[in-house]
Amino acid sequence: MANIKSAKKRILVAKTRNERNKAIKSSVKTAIKKVDAAVAANDKAAAEAALLSATSAIDKAAKKGVYHKNNAARKVSRLSKAVSAMA
Protein backbone atom coordinates (compact mmCIF):
# COMPACT_ATOMS: atom_id res chain seq x y z
CA MET A 1 0.00 0.00 0.00
CA ALA A 2 1.22 3.49 -0.81
CA ASN A 3 2.33 5.86 1.92
CA ILE A 4 2.30 9.13 -0.02
CA LYS A 5 -1.00 11.01 -0.09
CA SER A 6 -0.98 11.58 -3.86
CA ALA A 7 -0.21 7.91 -4.50
CA LYS A 8 -3.13 6.89 -2.28
CA LYS A 9 -5.39 9.19 -4.28
CA ARG A 10 -4.14 7.73 -7.59
CA ILE A 11 -5.06 4.24 -6.32
CA LEU A 12 -8.59 5.38 -5.46
CA VAL A 13 -9.04 7.23 -8.77
CA ALA A 14 -7.73 4.26 -10.75
CA LYS A 15 -10.16 1.94 -8.96
CA THR A 16 -13.10 4.29 -9.65
CA ARG A 17 -12.20 4.61 -13.34
CA ASN A 18 -11.68 0.86 -13.63
CA GLU A 19 -15.19 0.18 -12.27
CA ARG A 20 -16.71 2.82 -14.57
CA ASN A 21 -14.94 1.42 -17.62
CA LYS A 22 -15.96 -2.12 -16.71
CA ALA A 23 -19.62 -1.07 -16.44
CA ILE A 24 -19.52 0.73 -19.79
CA LYS A 25 -17.82 -2.22 -21.53
CA SER A 26 -20.38 -4.59 -20.05
CA SER A 27 -23.30 -2.52 -21.32
CA VAL A 28 -21.73 -2.35 -24.80
CA LYS A 29 -21.27 -6.14 -24.84
CA THR A 30 -24.91 -6.60 -23.83
CA ALA A 31 -26.07 -4.28 -26.62
CA ILE A 32 -23.96 -6.21 -29.14
CA LYS A 33 -25.42 -9.52 -27.93
CA LYS A 34 -28.94 -8.15 -28.44
CA VAL A 35 -28.11 -7.30 -32.07
CA ASP A 36 -26.56 -10.73 -32.62
CA ALA A 37 -29.58 -12.45 -31.09
CA ALA A 38 -31.98 -10.51 -33.34
CA VAL A 39 -29.87 -11.35 -36.39
CA ALA A 40 -29.82 -15.03 -35.40
CA ALA A 41 -33.61 -14.97 -34.96
CA ASN A 42 -33.89 -13.31 -38.41
CA ASP A 43 -35.98 -10.47 -36.96
CA LYS A 44 -35.06 -7.46 -39.12
CA ALA A 45 -37.09 -4.86 -37.19
CA ALA A 46 -35.68 -5.90 -33.82
CA ALA A 47 -32.17 -6.08 -35.26
CA GLU A 48 -32.39 -2.53 -36.63
CA ALA A 49 -33.70 -1.19 -33.33
CA ALA A 50 -30.98 -3.04 -31.39
CA LEU A 51 -28.37 -1.79 -33.87
CA LEU A 52 -29.39 1.81 -33.25
CA SER A 53 -29.09 1.37 -29.49
CA ALA A 54 -25.79 -0.57 -29.76
CA THR A 55 -24.27 2.05 -32.06
CA SER A 56 -25.18 4.76 -29.58
CA ALA A 57 -23.65 2.81 -26.67
CA ILE A 58 -20.45 2.10 -28.62
CA ASP A 59 -20.06 5.72 -29.72
CA LYS A 60 -20.54 6.98 -26.15
CA ALA A 61 -17.94 4.50 -24.89
CA ALA A 62 -15.48 5.68 -27.55
CA LYS A 63 -16.16 9.31 -26.67
CA LYS A 64 -15.39 8.57 -23.01
CA GLY A 65 -12.15 6.85 -23.96
CA VAL A 66 -13.20 3.35 -22.96
CA TYR A 67 -12.67 2.14 -26.54
CA HIS A 68 -10.29 3.52 -29.15
CA LYS A 69 -12.19 5.22 -31.97
CA ASN A 70 -11.02 2.66 -34.56
CA ASN A 71 -12.09 -0.20 -32.31
CA ALA A 72 -15.52 1.40 -31.90
CA ALA A 73 -15.81 2.00 -35.66
CA ARG A 74 -14.92 -1.64 -36.31
CA LYS A 75 -17.58 -2.87 -33.88
CA VAL A 76 -20.26 -0.64 -35.44
CA SER A 77 -19.21 -1.67 -38.94
CA ARG A 78 -19.45 -5.39 -38.16
CA LEU A 79 -22.88 -5.00 -36.57
CA SER A 80 -24.20 -2.89 -39.47
CA LYS A 81 -22.86 -5.41 -41.97
CA ALA A 82 -24.59 -8.28 -40.14
CA VAL A 83 -27.93 -6.42 -40.01
CA SER A 84 -27.81 -5.25 -43.63
CA ALA A 85 -26.92 -8.77 -44.81
CA MET A 86 -30.23 -10.05 -43.41
CA ALA A 87 -32.35 -9.71 -46.57
Sequence and secondary structure as in RCSB ss.txt:
>XXXX:A:sequence
MANIKSAKKRILVAKTRNERNKAIKSSVKTAIKKVDAAVAANDKAAAEAALLSATSAIDKAAKKGVYHKNNAARK
VSRLSKAVSAMA
>XXXX:A:secstr
   SHHHHHHHHHHHHHHHHHHHHHHHHHHHHHHHHHHHHTT HHHHHHHHHHHHHHHHHHHHTTSS HHHHHHH
HHHHHHHHHT  
